[in-house]
Amino acid sequence: MSIVQTASETSAAPRPHASRPLIGLDLLRFGAACLVVLYHLACTAWMVPSSEAATLVGQPIPFPILLPVSSQGWVGVPMFFVISGYVIAYSASQASASRFLTGRILRLVPGIWFCATVSFGLALLFDPEATRVLFERYVRTLVLFPVPRWIDGVYWTLGIEIMFYGLVYALLFLNRFERLEPVILAVGVISALAWCLAATPFWPDLDRIISTRIAKLALLTHGCHFAIGVLLWSAVRNGLTALRLAGLAICLTGGFLQIRYDAGFVGVLLGLDRSPAMAWFLYAVFMALFCLSIRANTALTDAFPGLGRRFRDLGLATYPLYLLHTFVGALAMRFLAVYGLPPAASLTGGILTAVAASLLVSQRIEPPLRAGLGRALHSVGTRLRSRGPAPGALIR
């Protein structure tokens, strides 16, 4: 989203921002997560009775005054995909195939295993579903099963992220990383053209087809968002050429059309206006701040040298916040409401509890889990190397 990020690795490739934290992107990533949190806790928790958040909150706690923004909070997910395109391209440019793969596993798996376990435990206590059903969803989450259902619906985005990672890994494995930009640009253009065609009357049902789970896993649905991030990384690295500008224009068009479809779908779900105006506005502001943060990163880090680490902590907390906020935030709201707090205080408490839990996970729980898994992967890798040539050695 990306919600995840790897450590830098030494490489002969150019290294933009090599010694500086990406302050703006960390803040934007956290802001995108907060939009998703607001969507679930201040919108679907009282407007969609079948949602997980509504089940956990219990009695509906309405926030009609927040609906103009909270009902559009889902747009944080396309924002995540743009950030992921930029950050993963940046990380992969400094990594070998094996280091990239290991980094992705270490960044994704510990958080999933811990957060899914917390959600499963809370579901056993507060979700009316049968234990067998919850356990099946829990196992599907642990093994990153690509199709629903999972212990929490938010895991739907991880399969899409993994498909994008897989494409980047394949290029690294084949020693073709220099082809990343044209390959992802092709994915983005195909995605954008599909959305452009869906906006015409020639194929009325195409928007629904390219929004299926298979289309999402094939990067047909959101490929334009990932491509925007990769193209922006390429522009920072090698300059903004006419071809990159044209690619950005095409992919941005596709991105706005994809968001329009989601706005219509959510509008029907919530019984609200189907206009994409607010979602478009939020996405446009995000893109402007994204470009500004990249351009001004040096000035930001010079002006606020002590804040880089704190902003980095927020960026790292985004991943567990995304995975935990439905269960932890909704249950916190439930208990605060039971004790008589007004709706605004319950919502604020729920959000702050979810943020505090995510900071705890990212700073205290994930690091030792990641270290243990890293040792296990290193041991397995050592054994495999002792039995034969390293992966990819025969084609180098």
N, C-alpha and C positions, 0 to 999 in steps of 0.2 A: 502498500500500500504503500512511497512505500511505507508500510507500517514497519518495515524491517530494514536493516542496513548492516553491511559487513564492515570489518576493519580494513584499513588500507593495506595494500601489499606492494612490495617493491617491484617496479617494472621500468622498462626503457621507455614506455609510452609517456607522453606529456601528462602532467598531473595538475590540472587546474584546482585551485583551492587546497593544494596538497597538505599544507601545514595549518590550515584554518578550519574551524568548525563552520558548518553551513547553517548559520544562525537563523536566517529567514526560513529555510526549508524545515528546520526542526519546529519552529513556531507554526508554520502553515500545516504541517502534518498533525500537530496537536490540535490546531483549530478545526481541521477536517474531522478529526475524531470527535471533537465536542459537538459538531453539527450532527453526527450520527447518534451520539448520546442523546441530544435534545430531541431528535426525531423519535427515538424509541421511548424515552421517559416522559416527554411532554406532549406526545402526539398519539402514537399507536397504543400506548398503555391505557388510554381511556377511549380512543376512537375505534380500535380494532379489538373487539372482545376475544377473538381467537388467537391473538398474538401472545407470544411468551411473556412479554412485559405486562400485558393486562392480566394474565393468569397469576403472575407473581405479585403484582400490586394488590390484587383482590378487588376491593371496592374502587370504582373509577375515581380518579382525581383529575378533574378537568382544568385545562389551561387555555381557554379560548383566545385570550389576548396574545398568546405566543404563536398561534397557528400560522400566521403569515410567514414565519421563519421556520418554526419547528416542523411543519408539514413538508418542508423542502429540505430537511436535514439529510435525507438520503443522498443528496448531491455530493456529500463528503466522500462517497465511494469513488466516483470518477476522478475526484481530486487526488485521492490516494493513488490511483492508477497512473496519473500523470507524474506524480512524485516518484513512483516506483520506476517508471521508464527512465527518468533522469538518474536516480540514485543507483540503480542496478547497472546501467551503462557505465557510470563512473566507477563503481566497484569492480566490475568485470574487466575494465581496461587495465587494471592493476593486478590481475590474478591469472593463475593458470587454471585449467579446467578442474583439476582436483581441489585446488584451494577454493575456487568459487563454489563447487558443490558442497564441500565441507562447511564453508561459511554459511551457506543457505540452510543446511541441516541444523547447524548449531544455533542459528538465529530463529528458526521456525519451531523446531520440535520441542525444546524444553518449555517454551511458553504454552504451546498447545497442550502438552501432557499435563502441566500443572493447572492451567486455567480450566481445561475441560474436566479435570478431576474435581475442582472446586464447584463448578457448575453442576456436575453430576451429583455431588453430595447435597447441594442445596435443592436440586430437583427432587431427590428422594424425599426431602422433608416437606416441600411446598408445592410440587407439581402433582396434580391428581392422576397423571398417566401411570399405567402399570409399571412395576419395577422392571419387568422383562423388556418392555418397550424402551424405557429410559436407558437400560444397560446396552441394548442394541445400538441406540443412538450414540452412546458414550464410546463404544468400541469403534464405530464407524468414524467418529471424530478422531480418535487416537491414531488410526491408521490412515488418516487423510483421505477417506473414501470420497471420490469425486462427485457423487450425486447424493441428494438429500435422502433421509433427514439426519441432522446432526444434533448433538446435545443442545446447541444454541444455533439459531438461524444465521447468526453473523458469520459463521464459518463458510458460508457460500462463496465468499470472495477468495479464500485461500487456494482453492483448486485453480482458479483463473490465474492467480499470481504464480503458482507452480508451473503452469503451462508456459507462461512467459519466461520464467527462469529456465525451464527445459530448453526453450529455443536458444537462449543465450548460451547455456551450457553446451549445446550441440555445436555451436559455432566455435567455442573455445576448444572443445575436444578435437574438432577437425582442423584446428589451427587456421580458422577463417574469421577471427574476430573482426578483422578489418571490413568484413561484409555485414557487420551488425546494422549499420545505418541503412543500406539499401534493402536488407531483408526486412527490418522492422518497418521501414517506410512502405514497402510493398504490402505488408500486413495492414498498416494503417490506411493506406489508400483503398485497398479492397474493402475494409470495414467502412470507410467513409462513403465510398461509392454505393455500397449496399444500403446505407442509410439515406443517401440521396435518392436512390431508386425507390426506396420505401416511401419517400415523401411525395412521390408522383402518383397519379391514379392508375398507372399501368399494371401494378401488382399490389392490390389492396391489402393482402394478407402478409406481405413480406416482412413488415416490422415485427409481427408476432413470431414469424419463423426465425428471424435472426436474433431473437431474444430468448430462444429456448436454451436449456442447459448445455446441449451439445454445441450450439453456436457460441455460447460464452466460453466454453472450454477450448474451442477452436480459435479463440481471440477474434471472432468475427464481430461480436457485439461491442467489445470495448477496445479493440485493437487500435482505434484512432487515438484514444487517450494515452496508451502506452507509447505510441509513435510520437506524440507531441513531446513527451518527456525526453525520448532518445534524440529527437531532432534538436531540442534546446541544448542538450548536452553536447551534441556535435557542433552546434553553433558556437558555444562557449569555447570548445576545444580548437576548432578549425576556422571559425568565422561564419557569418551569416551570408550564404550565397543565394543567388536567385532560385536555384533548385530547392534549397532548404526552405526558403520563404514560401515557395509554391507548395511544397509538401506540408508546411505548417498551416497554410490557408485551407488546403483540402481537408486535412485531419481535424482542424478546428471546426470546419463546417460539419463534418461527420459527427464530431463530439457534441455540438449543439443540437443536432438532429436526434442523436441518441438520447440526450437529456430530455428533449421534447417528448419522446415516446414514454420515458419513465415518468415524466410529470403527468401525462395523460393517464397512465396506468394507476399511479398513486392517487390521482384525483378521483378516479372511479372507486378505488378501494375505500377512500375516506369520505366519499360523498361531497367533495369540495370542487372548487374551480379547477379545471384541467389545464389552465394556462401555464406555460413554462416560464413566464416572465421573471418570477422571483428566483427560480432555479438558474435561469440564464444569467441573471444579475450576479448571484453568488459565485457562479463559475467564472464569469468575466472578471469580477474583482479578484478572485483567487489567481487567475492567470496573470493579471496585471501585477499583483504582489509577488507572484512567483518569479516573473522576469525581473522585477525591481530588486528582489532579494538576491538573485544571482549576480546582477550587475553591481549591486552595492555591498556585496559580502565583505570585501576588503575594508571598506569604510565602516561597516557595522562592527566588525571584529576589532578594529582599531579604536573606535569610539567607546565600545563597551567590552573591554578585554576580560573583565571578571564575570560577565554574564554568559559567555560562551558555554561553560560547563553546565550552568543551570538550564539553559535552553536545551542543551544536549540531553540532560536528564529528562526534560519534558518530551523530547523526541523519542527517547528510548521507552518511556512509559506509555507512548501511544499504542503500542502493540497489545500489552495486557489490558489497557483501558478498553480497546475495541473488543477484546474477547470476553471481558468480565462485566462490562457495564450493565448489560441487561439483567443478569441475576443479582449482582451486588447492589447496583443502583436501585433497581425496582424494589428489592426487599428492604433496603434502607428506607425508601419512601413509605413502604407499607408500615414499618414499625413506627416511624416518626408520625404518620397520620393517626395510628392507633393511640399514640400518646397525646393527641390533641393538637399537634402543630398545624398551622394553616397550610393550604396547598403550596404557596410560594416557598415557605420554609422547608416543607417536605421535599420538594423538588431540589432546592439548593442543597439540602443535606444528602439527598441521594446522589447527586452529581459529585459533591465533595468526597463522599465516602468511596465512590468508584475511582476517583482520581487518586485518593490516598492509597487505596488498595493496589492500584496499578503502579504507583511509585514504589511501594513495598516490594511488589513482585519483581520489578525491573532492577531494583538496587540490591535486594537481599536474597531473593529466591532464585531468579534466573541465573545469576553468575555461577553459583556452585553447581547447579544442574548442568549448565553449559560446559563447565570444566570437566565434570564427570563424563558427560557424553563425549567430549573432545578426546579424553584419554581412551575411551572405548573405541572410538573411530580410528585413533592413531594406532591402537593395538591391532585392530582388524586390518588396517592398511599395511602395517608392517608384515603381517603374516601373508597377505596377498602378494606383496612385492617379493617376498622370499620364495614364492612358488613360481614366479614367471615375470615377464616384462610388464612394466607399468602400463596402465590403460592408455591407449593412443600411441604407444611407442612405435608400433609397427607402421604407422602411417605418417610419422614425422620425417 
